[in-house]
Amino acid sequence: MKHIRISTITLLFALVASVSYAQSIDESVKEWERAKAYTKEYLDAMPESGYALKPTPEMRSFAEQMLHLTDANYAFAAAASGEKSPVGFGESEKTTDKSKANVINLVLASYDFTINSLKKMTPAQLVEKTKLFNQFEMTKAAAFAKSFEHQTHHRGQTTVYIRLAGAKPPQEKLF
């Protein structure tokens, strides 16, 4: 009887965790969709001439910052979800076409890949461990969170680039 109670309690905890992670997937997808829209506002705010802008010679250009964000979106989402990335690591940054139109297309496609990869995940998969970049052990949910942090960081850096180009960056978009 004691064994049955423990199994029932374990099953209940698993069910509660499953429901909570299901909500987490929906919430995460919503946040990634918001981040995509916000990043698009940044891409639109920068004039075409500003895509080559580097605040200092050793820094990435605006386009390179956004393409770095792109490559990382693919790499993190592929590592977390197990989906095969359609883009090789660092491939976006190496593109020779750093025009506004091409950069926008590449960046938004990386968000689509991340969002679609996340949508395919199950609550049980999100709690599985993964070794991100064969180095950092964490849950798959944590890997998606690290990816979100990374894209936020690099998008935020480009605020200065937009101002240096004489344009106005988008308003904060927390919700």
Residue pairs with C-beta under 8 A, 6 or more apart in sequence:
17 123
17 127
18 123
18 124
19 123
20 123
21 123
21 124
21 126
21 127
21 141
22 123
24 123
24 126
24 141
25 118
25 119
25 121
25 123
25 126
28 118
28 141
28 144
28 148
29 115
29 118
29 119
31 148
32 111
32 114
32 115
32 118
32 148
33 115
34 173
34 175
35 111
35 148
35 151
35 152
35 155
36 108
36 111
36 112
36 115
37 173
38 155
38 170
38 173
39 66
39 69
39 107
39 108
39 111
39 151
39 155
40 104
40 107
40 108
41 170
41 173
42 66
42 155
42 158
42 159
42 162
42 169
42 170
43 66
43 100
43 103
43 104
43 107
44 104
45 162
45 167
45 168
45 169
45 170
46 62
46 100
46 158
46 161
46 162
46 165
46 167
47 165
47 166
47 167
48 99
48 100
49 165
50 62
50 161
50 162
50 164
50 165
50 167
51 61
51 62
51 63
51 98
51 99
51 100
51 103
52 61
52 62
52 63
52 98
53 61
53 62
53 161
53 164
53 165
54 60
54 61
55 160
55 161
55 164
60 68
61 98
62 158
62 161
62 162
62 165
63 98
63 103
64 93
64 98
65 154
65 157
65 158
65 161
66 103
66 107
66 154
66 158
67 92
67 93
67 95
67 98
67 103
67 106
67 107
68 92
68 93
68 154
69 107
69 110
69 150
69 151
69 154
69 155
70 87
70 92
70 93
70 106
70 107
70 109
70 110
71 87
71 89
71 90
71 91
71 92
71 93
71 110
72 147
72 150
72 151
72 154
73 110
73 111
73 113
73 114
73 147
73 151
74 85
74 86
74 87
74 89
74 92
74 110
74 113
74 114
75 85
75 89
75 133
76 114
76 132
76 143
76 144
76 146
76 147
76 150
77 83
77 85
77 113
77 114
77 117
77 118
77 144
77 147
78 84
78 85
78 117
79 130
79 132
79 133
79 143
80 117
80 121
80 130
80 132
80 140
80 143
80 144
80 147
81 117
81 118
81 120
81 121
81 125
81 140
83 113
83 116
83 117
83 120
85 113
86 113
87 110
92 106
92 110
95 102
95 106
114 144
114 147
118 144
121 140
125 140
126 139
126 140
126 141
126 144
127 139
127 140
127 141
128 139
128 140
129 137
129 138
129 139
129 140
130 137
130 138
130 139
130 140
130 143
131 137
132 138
132 143
132 146
138 146
158 169
159 169
162 168
162 169
163 169
